[in-house]
Amino acid sequence: MSRMKAVQVTKPAGNFELVERAIPEPARNQVRIKVEACGICHSDALVKEGHWPGIQYPRVPGHEIAGRIDAVGADVTNWKPGQRVGVGWHGGHCFTCDACRRGDFILCQNEKITGITHDGGYAEYIIAAAEAVAAIPDDLPAAEAAPLLCAGITVFNALRNAGARPGDLVAVQGIGGLGHLGIQYARQMGFRTFAIGRGKDKEALARKLGATHFVDTAAGDPAGQLQKFGGASVILATAPDAKSISALVNGLSNNGKLVVVGADAEPITVTPIQLISGRKSIQGWASGTAKDSEDTMQFSALTGVRPMIERYPLEKAAEAYQQMIAGKARFRVVLTMNS
């Protein structure tokens, strides 16, 4: 029986273990992907620390997966061996719940989540539901495609659905794993792009990524700085800090929207008067479907948007994860396969 390398977590708050497993076979409506690269996301901590209810261990984490199809199961008609594909957070849907019947698959009540409800990409091969697979453009390398399947799709999809139009002022809070992509997408979508970060030392990078202005939160109230330019039509909050996000509400223009993608467990503080005055709103956004992933990667290939990455071999997954969780990565960590 053919074997593969995989990195698994055997229990909540357990260590990463490099193991050998049998290469799995795809069932009906599934494909097998030979993994070439897998990004490490902060959400992998849900598996590592056991914060997601009901996780069955051992579990292989990873939901930013790029590779090639090498086998397909019965009834798979739209994918063939050899195709370059990726899989993100959304690992499949039931097709029958209310959300699915309305075509809103990302809100499926029985959603499968790659690397959480089933094994993910810290491995040489994975099994994926056919509906969770996204085609990767030929001119997008696997290691650069992988982070776009979570970090990329999250900010791209949030921005394109936020209601701003080319020429509008759009601010991106945070210049990290999500924010450094959000700034690039906002500029390429034709927005007046403001980057919001702490410290003047962040300005040069923000402008290199495409920001037309830089708002230094260390220099004073960021909302007030935005209002000097009329306020933002959209503020994309990527840094998971509820206090910092709360401070941005007054930086919105009339009918402005604060779109939150940075996940924090603490509450956002806002008064009804802040929202009523100027008809402001707050919205959360979570990634997207495989088709959204394709749109993200195609737009990235077309416009030159790329993640800044650090590469590690699969065998050094624990070291790579620690680099990410400590906030030392600039800006996405990617495992690459030798085989």
KAQUI-V903512 format. One record per pair of residues at least 24 apart in sequence whose ideal C-beta (glycine too) atoms are under 10 Angstrom apart, sorted by sequence separation. I is the first residue (numbers start at 1). J is the second residue. If there is no record, write none. Layout:
I_J / I_J
This chain:
38_62 / 39_63 / 40_64 / 63_87 / 64_88 / 89_113 / 90_114 / 91_115 / 154_178 / 155_179 / 158_182 / 162_186 / 165_189 / 166_190 / 167_191 / 168_192 / 169_193 / 170_194 / 171_195 / 172_196 / 173_197 / 174_198 / 175_199 / 183_207 / 184_208 / 185_209 / 186_210 / 187_211 / 198_222 / 223_247 / 226_250 / 227_251 / 229_253 / 230_254 / 231_255 / 232_256 / 233_257 / 234_258 / 235_259 / 236_260 / 237_261 / 238_262 / 240_264 / 242_266 / 243_267 / 244_268 / 245_269 / 246_270 / 250_274 / 254_278 / 255_279 / 256_280 / 257_281 / 258_282 / 259_283 / 260_284 / 261_285 / 307_331 / 308_332 / 309_333 / 310_334 / 311_335 / 312_336 / 313_337 / 314_338 / 38_63 / 39_64 / 62_87 / 63_88 / 64_89 / 88_113 / 89_114 / 91_116 / 92_117 / 121_146 / 151_176 / 155_180 / 156_181 / 160_185 / 164_189 / 165_190 / 166_191 / 167_192 / 168_193 / 169_194 / 171_196 / 172_197 / 180_205 / 183_208 / 184_209 / 185_210 / 186_211 / 187_212 / 197_222 / 222_247 / 223_248 / 226_251 / 227_252 / 231_256 / 232_257 / 234_259 / 235_260 / 236_261 / 237_262 / 239_264 / 240_265 / 241_266 / 242_267 / 243_268 / 245_270 / 249_274 / 252_277 / 253_278 / 254_279 / 255_280 / 256_281 / 257_282 / 258_283 / 259_284 / 260_285 / 261_286 / 307_332 / 309_334 / 311_336 / 313_338 / 314_339 / 38_64 / 39_65 / 63_89 / 65_91 / 88_114 / 89_115 / 91_117 / 92_118 / 105_131 / 151_177 / 152_178 / 155_181 / 156_182 / 159_185 / 164_190 / 165_191 / 166_192 / 180_206 / 183_209 / 184_210 / 186_212 / 196_222 / 221_247 / 222_248 / 223_249 / 224_250 / 225_251 / 226_252 / 227_253 / 230_256 / 232_258 / 236_262 / 240_266 / 242_268 / 243_269 / 249_275 / 252_278 / 253_279 / 254_280 / 255_281 / 257_283 / 258_284 / 259_285 / 261_287 / 35_62 / 37_64 / 38_65 / 39_66 / 63_90 / 87_114 / 89_116 / 91_118 / 105_132 / 150_177 / 151_178 / 154_181 / 155_182 / 158_185 / 159_186 / 162_189 / 164_191 / 175_202 / 179_206 / 182_209 / 183_210 / 184_211 / 196_223 / 217_244 / 221_248 / 223_250 / 224_251 / 226_253 / 237_264 / 242_269 / 250_277 / 252_279 / 253_280 / 307_334 / 309_336 / 37_65 / 38_66 / 63_91 / 87_115 / 121_149 / 150_178 / 151_179 / 153_181 / 154_182 / 155_183 / 156_184 / 157_185 / 164_192 / 174_202 / 175_203 / 180_208 / 181_209 / 183_211 / 194_222 / 222_250 / 223_251 / 246_274 / 250_278 / 252_280 / 6_35 / 36_65 / 37_66 / 38_67 / 91_120 / 151_180 / 152_181 / 155_184 / 156_185 / 159_188 / 160_189 / 162_191 / 180_209 / 183_212 / 196_225 / 221_250 / 222_251 / 223_252 / 249_278 / 251_280 / 252_281 / 4_34 / 35_65 / 36_66 / 37_67 / 147_177 / 151_181 / 152_182 / 155_185 / 156_186 / 159_189 / 175_205 / 179_209 / 180_210 / 196_226 / 217_247 / 221_251 / 226_256 / 250_280 / 252_282 / 4_35 / 7_38 / 35_66 / 36_67 / 89_120 / 147_178 / 151_182 / 155_186 / 175_206 / 194_225 / 217_248 / 237_268 / 249_280 / 16_48 / 33_65 / 35_67 / 36_68 / 152_184 / 156_188 / 159_191 / 194_226 / 249_281 / 14_47 / 15_48 / 33_66 / 34_67 / 35_68 / 87_120 / 88_121 / 148_181 / 152_185 / 156_189 / 215_248 / 249_282 / 14_48 / 33_67 / 34_68 / 87_121 / 147_181 / 172_206 / 175_209 / 248_282 / 9_44 / 12_47 / 13_48 / 14_49 / 32_67 / 33_68 / 34_69 / 86_121 / 91_126 / 114_149 / 194_229 / 12_48 / 13_49 / 14_50 / 32_68 / 33_69 / 34_70 / 92_128 / 93_129 / 95_131 / 114_150 / 175_211 / 196_232 / 215_251 / 246_282 / 12_49 / 13_50 / 21_58 / 32_69 / 33_70 / 34_71 / 91_128 / 92_129 / 172_209 / 192_229 / 245_282 / 9_47 / 12_50 / 13_51 / 31_69 / 32_70 / 33_71 / 91_129 / 92_130 / 93_131 / 172_210 / 192_230 / 194_232 / 8_47 / 9_48 / 11_50 / 12_51 / 19_58 / 21_60 / 31_70 / 32_71 / 87_126 / 90_129 / 92_131 / 93_132 / 172_211 / 175_214 / 196_235 / 9_49 / 12_52 / 31_71 / 32_72 / 87_127 / 91_131 / 92_132 / 171_211 / 192_232 / 196_236 / 9_50 / 17_58 / 19_60 / 30_71 / 31_72 / 32_73 / 87_128 / 90_131 / 91_132 / 92_133 / 191_232 / 192_233 / 194_235 / 196_237 / 198_239 / 30_72 / 31_73 / 86_128 / 87_129 / 90_132 / 171_213 / 173_215 / 191_233 / 196_238 / 197_239 / 12_55 / 14_57 / 26_69 / 29_72 / 30_73 / 85_128 / 89_132 / 169_212 / 172_215 / 191_234 / 196_239 / 198_241 / 11_55 / 14_58 / 16_60 / 26_70 / 29_73 / 30_74 / 88_132 / 90_134 / 169_213 / 171_215 / 173_217 / 12_57 / 14_59 / 16_61 / 26_71 / 28_73 / 29_74 / 30_75 / 31_76 / 87_132 / 88_133 / 191_236 / 235_280 / 237_282 / 9_55 / 11_57 / 25_71 / 26_72 / 27_73 / 28_74 / 29_75 / 30_76 / 33_79 / 43_89 / 86_132 / 87_133 / 88_134 / 198_244 / 10_57 / 11_58 / 23_70 / 24_71 / 26_73 / 27_74 / 28_75 / 29_76 / 31_78 / 34_81 / 39_86 / 41_88 / 85_132 / 86_133 / 87_134 / 231_278 / 235_282 / 237_284 / 9_57 / 10_58 / 11_59 / 23_71 / 25_73 / 26_74 / 27_75 / 28_76 / 29_77 / 31_79 / 34_82 / 36_84 / 38_86 / 41_89 / 85_133 / 86_134 / 186_234 / 196_244 / 237_285 / 8_57 / 9_58 / 10_59 / 30_79 / 31_80 / 32_81 / 37_86 / 38_87 / 39_88 / 65_114 / 79_128 / 85_134 / 86_135 / 173_222 / 231_280 / 234_283 / 236_285 / 8_58 / 9_59 / 26_76 / 31_81 / 33_83 / 36_86 / 63_113 / 64_114 / 65_115 / 83_133 / 84_134 / 85_135 / 86_136 / 186_236 / 8_59 / 9_60 / 33_84 / 35_86 / 63_114 / 64_115 / 79_130 / 84_135 / 85_136 / 106_157 / 171_222 / 185_236 / 196_247 / 223_274 / 6_58 / 8_60 / 9_61 / 31_83 / 33_85 / 35_87 / 62_114 / 63_115 / 78_130 / 83_135 / 84_136 / 171_223 / 196_248 / 7_60 / 8_61 / 33_86 / 61_114 / 62_115 / 63_116 / 76_129 / 77_130 / 78_131 / 83_136 / 84_137 / 183_236 / 6_60 / 7_61 / 31_85 / 33_87 / 60_114 / 61_115 / 62_116 / 67_121 / 71_125 / 73_127 / 76_130 / 79_133 / 84_138 / 86_140 / 171_225 / 182_236 / 7_62 / 60_115 / 61_116 / 65_120 / 66_121 / 70_125 / 75_130 / 78_133 / 171_226 / 182_237 / 183_238 / 196_251 / 6_62 / 31_87 / 59_115 / 64_120 / 65_121 / 71_127 / 73_129 / 79_135 / 84_140 / 86_142 / 182_238 / 59_116 / 62_119 / 63_120 / 64_121 / 65_122 / 67_124 / 73_130 / 76_133 / 78_135 / 84_141 / 169_226 / 179_236 / 181_238 / 194_251 / 55_113 / 59_117 / 60_118 / 61_119 / 62_120 / 63_121 / 65_123 / 67_125 / 72_130 / 84_142 / 88_146 / 171_229 / 178_236 / 179_237 / 180_238 / 59_118 / 60_119 / 61_120 / 62_121 / 67_126 / 69_128 / 86_145 / 87_146 / 90_149 / 173_232 / 178_237 / 179_238 / 55_115 / 56_116 / 59_119 / 60_120 / 61_121 / 62_122 / 85_145 / 86_146 / 88_148 / 89_149 / 90_150 / 169_229 / 171_231 / 172_232 / 178_238 / 179_239 / 52_113 / 55_116 / 56_117 / 58_119 / 59_120 / 60_121 / 61_122 / 62_123 / 65_126 / 67_128 / 69_130 / 84_145 / 88_149 / 89_150 / 169_230 / 171_232 / 177_238 / 178_239 / 30_92 / 54_116 / 55_117 / 56_118 / 60_122 / 61_123 / 86_148 / 87_149 / 88_150 / 168_230 / 169_231 / 170_232 / 171_233 / 172_234 / 173_235 / 174_236 / 176_238 / 177_239 / 178_240 / 29_92 / 52_115 / 54_117 / 56_119 / 59_122 / 60_123 / 65_128 / 86_149 / 88_151 / 90_153 / 169_232 / 170_233 / 171_234 / 172_235 / 173_236 / 174_237 / 175_238 / 176_239 / 52_116 / 62_126 / 69_133 / 86_150 / 88_152 / 89_153 / 168_232 / 169_233 / 170_234 / 171_235 / 172_236 / 173_237 / 174_238 / 175_239 / 176_240 / 52_117 / 88_153 / 89_154 / 168_233 / 169_234 / 170_235 / 171_236 / 172_237 / 173_238 / 174_239 / 47_113 / 60_126 / 88_154 / 167_233 / 168_234 / 169_235 / 170_236 / 171_237 / 172_238 / 173_239 / 174_240 / 46_113 / 65_132 / 86_153 / 172_239 / 174_241 / 47_115 / 65_133 / 66_134 / 68_136 / 164_232 / 165_233 / 173_241 / 46_115 / 47_116 / 63_132 / 65_134 / 67_136 / 164_233 / 43_113 / 46_116 / 66_136 / 163_233 / 164_234 / 174_244 / 44_115 / 162_233 / 163_234 / 173_244 / 174_245 / 43_115 / 44_116 / 162_234 / 164_236 / 173_245 / 43_116 / 47_120 / 162_235 / 41_115 / 66_140 / 68_142 / 162_236 / 173_247 / 47_122 / 66_141 / 67_142 / 159_234 / 173_248 / 38_114 / 44_120 / 66_142 / 158_234 / 38_115 / 65_142 / 66_143 / 159_236 / 171_248 / 182_259 / 44_122 / 66_144 / 67_145 / 158_236 / 173_251 / 41_120 / 66_145 / 67_146 / 158_237 / 182_261 / 65_145 / 66_146 / 158_238 / 171_251 / 40_121 / 64_145 / 65_146 / 66_147 / 155_236 / 171_252 / 38_120 / 39_121 / 40_122 / 64_146 / 66_148 / 154_236 / 169_251 / 179_261 / 38_121 / 63_146 / 64_147 / 66_149 / 155_238 / 169_252 / 178_261 / 179_262 / 37_121 / 38_122 / 62_146 / 64_148 / 65_149 / 154_238 / 169_253 / 178_262 / 35_120 / 36_121 / 38_123 / 64_149 / 65_150 / 168_253 / 171_256 / 173_258 / 177_262 / 35_121 / 63_149 / 64_150 / 170_256 / 176_262 / 35_122 / 63_150 / 64_151 / 151_238 / 169_256 / 171_258 / 173_260 / 174_261 / 33_121 / 35_123 / 36_124 / 38_126 / 62_150 / 64_152 / 168_256 / 173_261 / 174_262 / 35_124 / 64_153 / 170_259 / 173_262 / 33_123 / 34_124 / 35_125 / 33_124 / 34_125 / 35_126 / 33_125 / 34_126 / 163_255 / 164_256 / 32_125 / 33_126 / 163_256 / 164_257 / 210_303 / 32_126 / 33_127 / 162_256 / 163_257 / 24_119 / 31_126 / 32_127 / 33_128 / 162_257 / 164_259 / 210_305 / 31_127 / 32_128 / 162_258 / 163_259 / 209_305 / 30_127 / 31_128 / 162_259 / 21_119 / 30_128 / 31_129 / 161_259 / 24_123 / 26_125 / 30_129 / 31_130 / 209_308 / 23_123 / 26_126 / 27_127 / 29_129 / 30_130 / 33_133 / 36_136 / 159_259 / 23_124 / 24_125 / 26_127 / 29_130 / 30_131 / 31_132 / 158_259 / 21_123 / 23_125 / 24_126 / 25_127 / 26_128 / 27_129 / 28_130 / 29_131 / 30_132 / 31_133 / 158_260 / 159_261 / 21_124 / 22_125 / 24_127 / 26_129 / 30_133 / 158_261 / 205_308 / 18_122 / 19_123 / 20_124 / 21_125 / 23_127 / 26_130 / 37_141 / 38_142 / 39_143 / 155_259 / 157_261 / 36_141 / 37_142 / 38_143 / 39_144 / 41_146 / 16_122 / 36_142 / 37_143 / 39_145 / 40_146 / 41_147 / 44_150 / 155_261 / 35_142 / 36_143 / 37_144 / 39_146 / 40_147 / 43_150 / 154_261 / 37_145 / 38_146 / 39_147 / 41_149 / 42_150 / 154_262 / 36_145 / 37_146 / 38_147 / 39_148 / 41_150 / 42_151 / 154_263 / 36_146 / 37_147 / 39_149 / 40_150 / 41_151 / 151_261 / 189_299 / 8_119 / 35_146 / 38_149 / 39_150 / 185_296 / 188_299 / 8_120 / 37_149 / 39_151 / 188_300 / 6_119 / 7_120 / 9_122 / 39_152 / 41_154 / 6_120 / 7_121 / 8_122 / 185_299 / 188_302 / 189_303 / 6_121 / 7_122 / 8_123 / 181_296 / 185_300 / 188_303 / 6_122 / 7_123 / 184_300 / 187_303 / 188_304 / 5_122 / 6_123 / 188_305 / 5_123 / 6_124 / 163_281 / 185_303 / 187_305 / 4_123 / 5_124 / 6_125 / 181_300 / 184_303 / 4_124 / 5_125 / 6_126 / 163_283 / 184_304 / 185_305 / 3_124 / 4_125 / 162_283 / 184_305 / 4_126 / 161_283 / 183_305 / 184_306 / 2_125 / 162_285 / 182_305 / 184_307 / 161_285 / 181_305 / 184_308 / 158_283 / 180_305 / 181_306 / 205_330 / 158_284 / 159_285 / 180_306 / 181_307 / 205_331 / 158_285 / 161_288 / 180_307 / 181_308 / 157_285 / 158_286 / 160_288 / 180_308 / 157_286 / 158_287 / 155_285 / 157_287 / 158_288 / 177_307 / 154_285 / 156_287 / 157_288 / 161_292 / 177_308 / 154_286 / 155_287 / 156_288 / 157_289 / 160_292 / 153_286 / 154_287 / 42_176 / 153_287 / 154_288 / 42_177 / 152_287 / 153_288 / 157_292 / 160_295 / 41_177 / 42_178 / 151_287 / 153_289 / 156_292 / 157_293 / 160_296 / 40_177 / 41_178 / 150_287 / 153_290 / 156_293 / 39_177 / 149_287 / 150_288 / 154_292 / 157_295 / 149_288 / 153_292 / 156_295 / 157_296 / 160_299 / 153_293 / 156_296 / 149_290 / 152_293 / 153_294 / 155_296 / 156_297 / 153_295 / 154_296 / 149_292 / 150_293 / 153_296 / 156_299 / 149_293 / 152_296 / 153_297 / 156_300 / 148_293 / 151_296 / 152_297 / 150_296 / 149_296 / 152_299 / 153_300 / 177_324 / 145_293 / 148_296 / 149_297 / 152_300 / 148_297 / 156_305 / 155_305 / 177_327 / 180_330 / 181_331 / 145_296 / 148_299 / 176_327 / 180_331 / 181_332 / 145_297 / 148_300 / 177_329 / 179_331 / 180_332 / 144_297 / 148_301 / 152_305 / 176_329 / 177_330 / 178_331 / 134_288 / 152_306 / 176_330 / 177_331 / 178_332 / 134_289 / 135_290 / 145_300 / 152_307 / 175_330 / 176_331 / 177_332 / 134_290 / 135_291 / 144_300 / 145_301 / 151_307 / 175_331 / 176_332 / 177_333 / 132_289 / 133_290 / 134_291 / 136_293 / 137_294 / 140_297 / 144_301 / 148_305 / 131_289 / 132_290 / 134_292 / 135_293 / 136_294 / 140_298 / 148_306 / 131_290 / 134_293 / 135_294 / 147_306 / 148_307 / 130_290 / 131_291 / 133_293 / 134_294 / 137_297 / 140_300 / 147_307 / 129_290 / 132_293 / 133_294 / 134_295 / 136_297 / 137_298 / 140_301 / 144_305 / 145_306 / 146_307 / 147_308 / 128_290 / 134_296 / 135_297 / 136_298 / 137_299 / 139_301 / 144_306 / 145_307 / 147_309 / 134_297 / 135_298 / 137_300 / 138_301 / 139_302 / 144_307 / 146_309 / 134_298 / 137_301 / 143_307 / 144_308 / 136_301 / 137_302 / 141_306 / 144_309 / 140_306 / 143_309 / 143_310 / 141_309 / 143_311 / 106_285 / 107_286 / 106_286 / 151_331 / 152_332 / 106_287 / 108_289 / 151_332 / 106_288 / 150_332 / 105_288 / 106_289 / 105_289 / 147_331 / 148_332 / 104_289 / 105_290 / 147_332 / 103_289 / 105_291 / 106_292 / 146_332 / 147_333 / 105_292 / 146_333 / 147_334 / 144_332 / 146_334 / 143_332 / 145_334 / 146_335 / 124_314 / 144_334 / 146_336 / 123_314 / 143_334 / 122_314 / 142_334 / 143_335 / 121_314 / 143_336 / 123_317 / 142_336 / 122_317 / 142_337 / 90_286 / 93_289 / 89_286 / 90_287 / 92_289 / 42_240 / 89_287 / 90_288 / 92_290 / 122_320 / 88_287 / 89_288 / 90_289 / 91_290 / 122_321 / 88_288 / 89_289 / 90_290 / 88_289 / 88_290 / 90_292 / 87_290 / 90_293 / 86_290 / 88_292 / 89_293 / 85_290 / 88_293 / 87_293 / 86_293 / 85_293 / 86_294 / 88_296 / 85_294 / 86_296 / 86_297 / 123_335 / 125_337 / 122_335 / 124_337 / 51_265 / 121_335 / 123_337 / 124_338 / 125_339 / 124_339 / 121_337 / 42_262 / 43_263 / 42_263 / 63_287 / 66_297 / 64_307 / 43_287 / 62_314 / 62_317 / 61_317 / 60_317 / 61_321 / 39_307 / 64_332 / 66_334 / 64_333 / 39_309 / 40_310 / 48_318 / 64_334 / 65_335 / 66_336 / 67_337 / 64_335 / 37_309 / 40_312 / 44_317 / 48_321 / 62_335 / 37_311 / 38_314 / 45_321 / 49_325 / 37_314 / 40_317 / 44_321 / 48_325 / 35_314 / 38_317 / 42_321 / 45_324 / 40_320 / 41_321 / 44_324 / 45_325 / 39_320 / 40_321 / 44_325 / 38_320 / 40_322 / 42_324 / 40_323 / 41_324 / 42_325 / 40_324 / 39_324 / 40_325 / 42_327 / 40_329 / 44_333 / 41_332 / 40_332 / 41_333 / 39_332 / 40_333 / 39_333 / 40_334 / 38_333 / 39_334 / 40_335 / 18_314 / 38_334 / 39_335 / 18_315 / 37_334 / 38_335 / 18_316 / 37_335 / 38_336 / 18_317 / 36_335 / 37_336 / 38_337 / 16_316 / 17_317 / 18_318 / 35_335 / 36_336 / 37_337 / 16_317 / 17_318 / 35_336 / 36_337 / 16_318 / 35_337 / 15_318 / 16_319 / 34_337 / 36_339 / 16_320 / 35_339 / 16_321 / 34_339 / 16_322 / 7_314 / 6_314 / 7_315 / 5_314 / 7_316 / 8_317 / 5_315 / 7_317 / 6_317 / 7_318 / 7_320 / 7_321 / 7_335 / 5_337 / 4_337 / 5_338 / 5_339 / 4_339
